Amino acid sequence: MEMILRDVRAGLPARIMRFFVDGDNHRSRNNAGVVIPPGVAHAIRVEGCEDAIMVYGTSTVFHPEFEGRIASEIETAELPEAWQKFLESGKQENRK
């Protein structure tokens, strides 16, 4: 799984972190947990033929109406080139 984090907290320098989490589809030492602090935007991408399970634990009650609430340049920033190619390859397959 590839993950991108972008710190958008007020008063702190904007910072981007991109990393890969290696794991298995069964219990093992390769499974990982990532703690994302409030104010850090995130995106994930999984390649391959198996599903990935991402479980969220939050510090507040979930409100569906708040989804997509981050109104900042993070939503209009360009994707990494590899992500763009991945999305374009999916569009090609859907046309077949």
The first five atom37 places (N, CA, C, CB, O) and aatype in JSON, in Angstrom:
{
  "aatype": [12, 6, 12, 9, 10, 1, 3, 19, 1, 0, 7, 10, 14, 0, 1, 9, 12, 1, 13, 13, 19, 3, 7, 3, 2, 8, 1, 15, 1, 2, 2, 0, 7, 19, 19, 9, 14, 14, 7, 19, 0, 8, 0, 9, 1, 19, 6, 7, 4, 6, 3, 0, 9, 12, 19, 18, 7, 16, 15, 16, 19, 13, 8, 14, 6, 13, 6, 7, 1, 9, 0, 15, 6, 9, 6, 16, 0, 6, 10, 14, 6, 0, 17, 5, 11, 13, 10, 6, 15, 7, 11, 5, 6, 2, 1, 11],
  "atom_mask": [
    [1, 1, 1, 1, 1],
    [1, 1, 1, 1, 1],
    [1, 1, 1, 1, 1],
    [1, 1, 1, 1, 1],
    [1, 1, 1, 1, 1],
    [1, 1, 1, 1, 1],
    [1, 1, 1, 1, 1],
    [1, 1, 1, 1, 1],
    [1, 1, 1, 1, 1],
    [1, 1, 1, 1, 1],
    [1, 1, 1, 0, 1],
    [1, 1, 1, 1, 1],
    [1, 1, 1, 1, 1],
    [1, 1, 1, 1, 1],
    [1, 1, 1, 1, 1],
    [1, 1, 1, 1, 1],
    [1, 1, 1, 1, 1],
    [1, 1, 1, 1, 1],
    [1, 1, 1, 1, 1],
    [1, 1, 1, 1, 1],
    [1, 1, 1, 1, 1],
    [1, 1, 1, 1, 1],
    [1, 1, 1, 0, 1],
    [1, 1, 1, 1, 1],
    [1, 1, 1, 1, 1],
    [1, 1, 1, 1, 1],
    [1, 1, 1, 1, 1],
    [1, 1, 1, 1, 1],
    [1, 1, 1, 1, 1],
    [1, 1, 1, 1, 1],
    [1, 1, 1, 1, 1],
    [1, 1, 1, 1, 1],
    [1, 1, 1, 0, 1],
    [1, 1, 1, 1, 1],
    [1, 1, 1, 1, 1],
    [1, 1, 1, 1, 1],
    [1, 1, 1, 1, 1],
    [1, 1, 1, 1, 1],
    [1, 1, 1, 0, 1],
    [1, 1, 1, 1, 1],
    [1, 1, 1, 1, 1],
    [1, 1, 1, 1, 1],
    [1, 1, 1, 1, 1],
    [1, 1, 1, 1, 1],
    [1, 1, 1, 1, 1],
    [1, 1, 1, 1, 1],
    [1, 1, 1, 1, 1],
    [1, 1, 1, 0, 1],
    [1, 1, 1, 1, 1],
    [1, 1, 1, 1, 1],
    [1, 1, 1, 1, 1],
    [1, 1, 1, 1, 1],
    [1, 1, 1, 1, 1],
    [1, 1, 1, 1, 1],
    [1, 1, 1, 1, 1],
    [1, 1, 1, 1, 1],
    [1, 1, 1, 0, 1],
    [1, 1, 1, 1, 1],
    [1, 1, 1, 1, 1],
    [1, 1, 1, 1, 1],
    [1, 1, 1, 1, 1],
    [1, 1, 1, 1, 1],
    [1, 1, 1, 1, 1],
    [1, 1, 1, 1, 1],
    [1, 1, 1, 1, 1],
    [1, 1, 1, 1, 1],
    [1, 1, 1, 1, 1],
    [1, 1, 1, 0, 1],
    [1, 1, 1, 1, 1],
    [1, 1, 1, 1, 1],
    [1, 1, 1, 1, 1],
    [1, 1, 1, 1, 1],
    [1, 1, 1, 1, 1],
    [1, 1, 1, 1, 1],
    [1, 1, 1, 1, 1],
    [1, 1, 1, 1, 1],
    [1, 1, 1, 1, 1],
    [1, 1, 1, 1, 1],
    [1, 1, 1, 1, 1],
    [1, 1, 1, 1, 1],
    [1, 1, 1, 1, 1],
    [1, 1, 1, 1, 1],
    [1, 1, 1, 1, 1],
    [1, 1, 1, 1, 1],
    [1, 1, 1, 1, 1],
    [1, 1, 1, 1, 1],
    [1, 1, 1, 1, 1],
    [1, 1, 1, 1, 1],
    [1, 1, 1, 1, 1],
    [1, 1, 1, 0, 1],
    [1, 1, 1, 1, 1],
    [1, 1, 1, 1, 1],
    [1, 1, 1, 1, 1],
    [1, 1, 1, 1, 1],
    [1, 1, 1, 1, 1],
    [1, 1, 1, 1, 1]
  ],
  "atom_positions": [
    [[0.85, -1.16, 0.0], [0.0, 0.0, 0.0], [0.9, 1.23, 0.0], [-0.97, -0.01, 1.21], [1.87, 1.31, 0.75]],
    [[0.56, 2.17, -0.84], [1.28, 3.44, -0.89], [0.44, 4.48, -0.16], [1.58, 3.89, -2.37], [-0.78, 4.54, -0.33]],
    [[1.08, 5.29, 0.65], [0.37, 6.3, 1.43], [1.07, 7.65, 1.29], [0.27, 5.88, 2.92], [2.3, 7.74, 1.32]],
    [[0.26, 8.69, 1.14], [0.77, 10.05, 1.13], [0.1, 10.8, 2.27], [0.51, 10.76, -0.25], [-1.12, 10.77, 2.43]],
    [[0.91, 11.48, 3.06], [0.42, 12.33, 4.15], [0.84, 13.76, 3.84], [0.96, 11.86, 5.54], [1.94, 14.0, 3.37]],
    [[-0.04, 14.71, 4.12], [0.29, 16.13, 3.95], [-0.17, 16.88, 5.17], [-0.35, 16.73, 2.65], [-1.36, 16.89, 5.51]],
    [[0.79, 17.5, 5.84], [0.49, 18.26, 7.05], [-0.11, 19.6, 6.65], [1.77, 18.46, 7.92], [0.56, 20.43, 6.03]],
    [[-1.36, 19.82, 7.0], [-2.05, 21.07, 6.66], [-2.46, 21.82, 7.93], [-3.3, 20.79, 5.79], [-3.34, 22.67, 7.9]],
    [[-1.8, 21.5, 9.06], [-2.14, 22.16, 10.32], [-1.68, 23.62, 10.31], [-1.5, 21.41, 11.51], [-0.58, 23.94, 9.84]],
    [[-2.54, 24.48, 10.82], [-2.24, 25.92, 10.87], [-1.02, 26.17, 11.75], [-3.46, 26.71, 11.41], [-0.86, 25.57, 12.81]],
    [[-0.16, 27.07, 11.27], [1.0, 27.46, 12.05], [2.2, 26.55, 11.9], [0.0, 0.0, 0.0], [3.26, 26.83, 12.47]],
    [[2.06, 25.47, 11.16], [3.19, 24.56, 10.94], [3.58, 24.59, 9.47], [2.83, 23.13, 11.39], [2.73, 24.83, 8.61]],
    [[4.85, 24.33, 9.17], [5.25, 24.29, 7.76], [4.56, 23.13, 7.04], [6.78, 24.18, 7.63], [4.46, 22.03, 7.58]],
    [[4.11, 23.38, 5.82], [3.49, 22.3, 5.02], [4.56, 21.25, 4.74], [2.88, 22.86, 3.68], [5.68, 21.57, 4.33]],
    [[4.2, 20.0, 4.98], [5.15, 18.92, 4.79], [4.44, 17.75, 4.15], [5.8, 18.5, 6.13], [3.29, 17.45, 4.48]],
    [[5.11, 17.08, 3.23], [4.53, 15.91, 2.56], [5.4, 14.7, 2.85], [4.39, 16.15, 1.02], [6.63, 14.78, 2.79]],
    [[4.77, 13.58, 3.16], [5.48, 12.33, 3.37], [4.83, 11.26, 2.51], [5.49, 11.92, 4.89], [3.61, 11.1, 2.54]],
    [[5.63, 10.53, 1.76], [5.13, 9.43, 0.93], [5.89, 8.18, 1.33], [5.31, 9.74, -0.61], [7.12, 8.18, 1.38]],
    [[5.16, 7.11, 1.61], [5.83, 5.88, 2.01], [4.99, 4.67, 1.62], [6.12, 5.88, 3.51], [3.83, 4.8, 1.22]],
    [[5.59, 3.51, 1.75], [4.94, 2.25, 1.4], [4.82, 1.39, 2.65], [5.73, 1.51, 0.28], [5.76, 1.29, 3.44]],
    [[3.67, 0.77, 2.82], [3.43, -0.13, 3.94], [3.31, -1.53, 3.35], [2.14, 0.27, 4.75], [2.44, -1.79, 2.52]],
    [[4.16, -2.41, 3.79], [4.15, -3.79, 3.32], [3.34, -4.61, 4.3], [5.6, -4.35, 3.16], [3.5, -4.45, 5.51]],
    [[2.5, -5.47, 3.83], [1.69, -6.27, 4.74], [1.24, -7.56, 4.1], [0.0, 0.0, 0.0], [1.54, -7.85, 2.94]],
    [[0.52, -8.33, 4.85], [-0.01, -9.61, 4.4], [-1.5, -9.64, 4.62], [0.68, -10.79, 5.12], [-2.04, -8.81, 5.37]],
    [[-2.17, -10.59, 3.99], [-3.61, -10.72, 4.18], [-3.94, -11.69, 5.32], [-4.28, -11.18, 2.89], [-5.05, -12.21, 5.4]],
    [[-2.99, -11.92, 6.17], [-3.18, -12.74, 7.37], [-2.3, -12.17, 8.48], [-2.85, -14.26, 7.1], [-1.43, -11.34, 8.21]],
    [[-2.51, -12.61, 9.7], [-1.71, -12.08, 10.81], [-0.24, -12.42, 10.63], [-2.22, -12.64, 12.15], [0.13, -13.56, 10.37]],
    [[0.59, -11.39, 10.76], [2.03, -11.62, 10.68], [2.75, -10.37, 11.19], [2.47, -11.96, 9.23], [2.12, -9.35, 11.48]],
    [[4.05, -10.47, 11.28], [4.84, -9.32, 11.72], [4.93, -8.26, 10.63], [6.23, -9.76, 12.13], [5.39, -7.15, 10.9]],
    [[4.52, -8.56, 9.41], [4.56, -7.59, 8.32], [3.39, -6.61, 8.35], [4.58, -8.31, 6.99], [3.43, -5.59, 7.67]],
    [[2.35, -6.9, 9.13], [1.22, -5.98, 9.21], [1.64, -4.72, 9.95], [0.01, -6.65, 9.92], [2.5, -4.77, 10.83]],
    [[1.04, -3.6, 9.6], [1.46, -2.33, 10.19], [0.25, -1.48, 10.52], [2.39, -1.56, 9.24], [-0.82, -1.62, 9.93]],
    [[0.44, -0.6, 11.47], [-0.56, 0.41, 11.81], [0.08, 1.78, 11.65], [0.0, 0.0, 0.0], [1.25, 1.96, 11.96]],
    [[-0.68, 2.73, 11.18], [-0.19, 4.1, 10.99], [-1.13, 5.03, 11.76], [-0.12, 4.49, 9.46], [-2.34, 4.98, 11.57]],
    [[-0.57, 5.86, 12.61], [-1.36, 6.84, 13.35], [-1.23, 8.18, 12.63], [-0.89, 6.95, 14.85], [-0.13, 8.71, 12.47]],
    [[-2.37, 8.72, 12.19], [-2.39, 9.99, 11.47], [-3.01, 11.04, 12.39], [-3.2, 9.88, 10.12], [-4.18, 10.92, 12.76]],
    [[-2.23, 12.05, 12.77], [-2.77, 13.05, 13.69], [-3.81, 13.95, 13.03], [-1.64, 13.91, 14.25], [-3.83, 14.08, 11.81]],
    [[-4.68, 14.57, 13.84], [-5.65, 15.52, 13.28], [-4.92, 16.63, 12.51], [-6.53, 16.14, 14.41], [-3.87, 17.1, 12.94]],
    [[-5.5, 17.03, 11.38], [-4.9, 18.09, 10.57], [-3.92, 17.59, 9.53], [0.0, 0.0, 0.0], [-3.29, 18.39, 8.85]],
    [[-3.79, 16.27, 9.41], [-2.9, 15.71, 8.39], [-3.78, 14.98, 7.37], [-1.84, 14.73, 9.03], [-4.42, 13.98, 7.68]],
    [[-3.79, 15.51, 6.15], [-4.58, 14.9, 5.07], [-3.86, 13.63, 4.61], [-4.78, 15.9, 3.86], [-2.64, 13.54, 4.7]],
    [[-4.63, 12.66, 4.12], [-4.01, 11.4, 3.71], [-4.74, 10.79, 2.52], [-4.0, 10.42, 4.87], [-5.92, 11.02, 2.3]],
    [[-3.98, 10.0, 1.77], [-4.52, 9.25, 0.64], [-3.78, 7.93, 0.58], [-4.37, 10.05, -0.72], [-2.6, 7.85, 0.92]],
    [[-4.49, 6.88, 0.16], [-3.84, 5.58, 0.01], [-4.14, 5.01, -1.37], [-4.32, 4.6, 1.11], [-5.13, 5.37, -2.01]],
    [[-3.26, 4.12, -1.8], [-3.47, 3.42, -3.07], [-2.92, 2.01, -2.9], [-2.77, 4.17, -4.27], [-1.83, 1.81, -2.37]],
    [[-3.68, 1.06, -3.37], [-3.27, -0.33, -3.29], [-3.18, -0.86, -4.71], [-4.27, -1.18, -2.44], [-4.1, -0.68, -5.5]],
    [[-2.07, -1.51, -5.03], [-1.93, -2.16, -6.33], [-1.98, -3.67, -6.11], [-0.59, -1.75, -7.05], [-1.6, -4.17, -5.05]],
    [[-2.45, -4.37, -7.1], [-2.5, -5.81, -7.0], [-3.9, -6.33, -7.14], [0.0, 0.0, 0.0], [-4.83, -5.58, -7.44]],
    [[-4.06, -7.62, -6.92], [-5.35, -8.26, -7.13], [-6.06, -8.58, -5.82], [-5.17, -9.53, -7.93], [-7.15, -9.15, -5.83]],
    [[-5.46, -8.22, -4.68], [-6.1, -8.49, -3.39], [-6.57, -7.19, -2.76], [-5.13, -9.22, -2.45], [-5.99, -6.13, -2.97]],
    [[-7.64, -7.3, -1.99], [-8.16, -6.13, -1.28], [-7.26, -5.76, -0.12], [-9.59, -6.4, -0.78], [-6.53, -6.59, 0.41]],
    [[-7.32, -4.5, 0.26], [-6.65, -4.03, 1.47], [-7.74, -3.55, 2.42], [-5.61, -2.88, 1.16], [-8.76, -3.0, 1.99]],
    [[-7.53, -3.75, 3.67], [-8.48, -3.28, 4.67], [-7.84, -2.14, 5.43], [-8.91, -4.43, 5.64], [-6.77, -2.28, 6.01]],
    [[-8.51, -1.0, 5.41], [-8.04, 0.15, 6.17], [-9.07, 0.42, 7.24], [-7.81, 1.41, 5.25], [-10.24, 0.65, 6.94]],
    [[-8.64, 0.39, 8.48], [-9.54, 0.58, 9.61], [-9.22, 1.93, 10.25], [-9.4, -0.58, 10.65], [-8.07, 2.21, 10.57]],
    [[-10.25, 2.74, 10.42], [-10.08, 4.05, 11.05], [-10.52, 3.98, 12.51], [-10.88, 5.12, 10.3], [-11.58, 3.46, 12.83]],
    [[-9.69, 4.52, 13.37], [-10.07, 4.77, 14.75], [-10.02, 6.28, 14.92], [0.0, 0.0, 0.0], [-8.98, 6.89, 14.67]],
    [[-11.1, 6.89, 15.32], [-11.13, 8.35, 15.38], [-11.27, 8.85, 16.81], [-12.27, 8.89, 14.52], [-11.68, 8.11, 17.7]],
    [[-10.91, 10.11, 16.99], [-11.02, 10.71, 18.32], [-12.37, 11.39, 18.52], [-9.9, 11.72, 18.53], [-12.66, 11.89, 19.61]],
    [[-13.2, 11.4, 17.49], [-14.54, 12.0, 17.58], [-15.54, 11.07, 16.91], [-14.57, 13.41, 16.93], [-15.15, 10.11, 16.24]],
    [[-16.8, 11.35, 17.09], [-17.86, 10.58, 16.45], [-17.87, 10.9, 14.96], [-19.25, 10.88, 17.11], [-17.75, 12.07, 14.58]],
    [[-18.02, 9.88, 14.13], [-18.04, 10.07, 12.67], [-19.34, 10.73, 12.24], [-17.86, 8.73, 11.95], [-20.43, 10.32, 12.65]],
    [[-19.23, 11.75, 11.41], [-20.38, 12.42, 10.81], [-20.23, 12.35, 9.29], [-20.49, 13.92, 11.31], [-19.37, 13.04, 8.74]],
    [[-21.04, 11.54, 8.6], [-20.9, 11.4, 7.14], [-20.95, 12.73, 6.39], [-21.99, 10.5, 6.62], [-20.29, 12.87, 5.36]],
    [[-21.7, 13.69, 6.89], [-21.81, 14.97, 6.18], [-20.49, 15.75, 6.19], [-22.9, 15.83, 6.81], [-20.34, 16.71, 5.43]],
    [[-19.54, 15.36, 7.03], [-18.25, 16.04, 7.08], [-17.24, 15.46, 6.09], [-17.68, 15.97, 8.49], [-16.16, 16.01, 5.93]],
    [[-17.57, 14.37, 5.43], [-16.64, 13.78, 4.47], [-16.31, 14.79, 3.38], [-17.22, 12.49, 3.86], [-17.18, 15.5, 2.9]],
    [[-15.05, 14.83, 2.99], [-14.62, 15.78, 1.96], [-14.55, 17.2, 2.47], [0.0, 0.0, 0.0], [-14.56, 18.14, 1.68]],
    [[-14.46, 17.36, 3.78], [-14.55, 18.69, 4.39], [-13.28, 19.52, 4.27], [-14.91, 18.55, 5.82], [-13.33, 20.72, 4.52]],
    [[-12.16, 18.93, 3.9], [-10.91, 19.68, 3.85], [-10.92, 20.55, 2.6], [-9.67, 18.73, 3.87], [-10.74, 20.06, 1.49]],
    [[-11.14, 21.82, 2.8], [-11.18, 22.76, 1.67], [-9.83, 23.46, 1.59], [-12.35, 23.8, 1.84], [-9.63, 24.51, 2.2]],
    [[-8.93, 22.88, 0.85], [-7.6, 23.47, 0.72], [-6.98, 23.02, -0.59], [-6.69, 23.07, 1.92], [-7.6, 22.3, -1.37]],
    [[-5.75, 23.45, -0.8], [-5.07, 23.1, -2.05], [-4.77, 21.61, -2.14], [-3.78, 23.88, -2.17], [-4.41, 21.13, -3.22]],
    [[-4.9, 20.87, -1.06], [-4.64, 19.43, -1.12], [-5.58, 18.74, -2.11], [-4.78, 18.8, 0.28], [-5.2, 17.75, -2.72]],
    [[-6.8, 19.27, -2.26], [-7.77, 18.65, -3.16], [-7.5, 18.97, -4.62], [-9.16, 19.1, -2.8], [-8.01, 18.28, -5.5]],
    [[-6.7, 19.99, -4.89], [-6.41, 20.36, -6.28], [-4.96, 20.12, -6.65], [-6.76, 21.82, -6.51], [-4.56, 20.37, -7.78]],
    [[-4.16, 19.63, -5.71], [-2.74, 19.37, -6.0], [-2.62, 18.24, -7.01], [-1.97, 19.02, -4.69], [-3.45, 17.34, -7.06]],
    [[-1.57, 18.3, -7.82], [-1.33, 17.24, -8.81], [-0.96, 15.95, -8.1], [-0.23, 17.66, -9.8], [-0.26, 15.95, -7.09]],
    [[-1.43, 14.84, -8.66], [-1.08, 13.53, -8.13], [0.33, 13.17, -8.55], [-2.09, 12.46, -8.61], [0.81, 13.67, -9.57]],
    [[1.01, 12.31, -7.78], [2.3, 11.81, -8.24], [2.12, 11.12, -9.59], [2.92, 10.82, -7.2], [1.06, 10.55, -9.88]],
    [[3.15, 11.17, -10.42], [3.06, 10.63, -11.78], [2.6, 9.17, -11.8], [4.41, 10.75, -12.48], [1.79, 8.78, -12.64]],
    [[3.12, 8.35, -10.88], [2.73, 6.93, -10.85], [1.24, 6.77, -10.56], [3.56, 6.17, -9.8], [0.6, 5.87, -11.1]],
    [[0.68, 7.63, -9.71], [-0.75, 7.57, -9.39], [-1.57, 7.96, -10.61], [-1.09, 8.48, -8.2], [-2.58, 7.33, -10.91]],
    [[-1.13, 8.99, -11.32], [-1.85, 9.44, -12.51], [-1.88, 8.33, -13.57], [-1.2, 10.71, -13.09], [-2.92, 8.09, -14.18]],
    [[-0.75, 7.66, -13.78], [-0.69, 6.56, -14.75], [-1.63, 5.42, -14.32], [0.76, 6.03, -14.88], [-2.31, 4.83, -15.16]],
    [[-1.65, 5.13, -13.03], [-2.52, 4.08, -12.51], [-3.99, 4.41, -12.79], [-2.3, 3.9, -11.0], [-4.74, 3.55, -13.24]],
    [[-4.4, 5.65, -12.53], [-5.79, 6.05, -12.76], [-6.13, 6.02, -14.25], [-6.03, 7.45, -12.2], [-7.22, 5.58, -14.63]],
    [[-5.2, 6.47, -15.08], [-5.44, 6.46, -16.53], [-5.55, 5.04, -17.06], [-4.33, 7.21, -17.26], [-6.34, 4.79, -17.97]],
    [[-4.77, 4.11, -16.52], [-4.86, 2.72, -16.99], [-6.22, 2.13, -16.65], [-3.73, 1.86, -16.37], [-6.74, 1.31, -17.41]],
    [[-6.81, 2.52, -15.52], [-8.14, 2.06, -15.15], [-9.21, 2.59, -16.07], [0.0, 0.0, 0.0], [-10.17, 1.88, -16.39]],
    [[-9.05, 3.84, -16.52], [-10.01, 4.43, -17.46], [-9.98, 3.68, -18.78], [-9.72, 5.93, -17.68], [-11.03, 3.47, -19.4]],
    [[-8.79, 3.28, -19.22], [-8.65, 2.54, -20.48], [-9.37, 1.2, -20.38], [-7.16, 2.33, -20.83], [-10.07, 0.79, -21.31]],
    [[-9.2, 0.5, -19.25], [-9.83, -0.81, -19.08], [-11.35, -0.7, -19.01], [-9.3, -1.49, -17.82], [-12.05, -1.6, -19.48]],
    [[-11.86, 0.37, -18.43], [-13.31, 0.54, -18.32], [-13.96, 0.8, -19.67], [-13.63, 1.69, -17.37], [-15.15, 0.55, -19.84]],
    [[-13.2, 1.29, -20.63], [-13.75, 1.57, -21.97], [-13.9, 0.31, -22.8], [-12.85, 2.57, -22.71], [-14.64, 0.3, -23.78]],
    [[-13.22, -0.76, -22.41], [-13.25, -2.01, -23.2], [-14.56, -2.73, -23.03], [-12.11, -2.93, -22.81], [-14.76, -3.79, -23.62]]
  ]
}
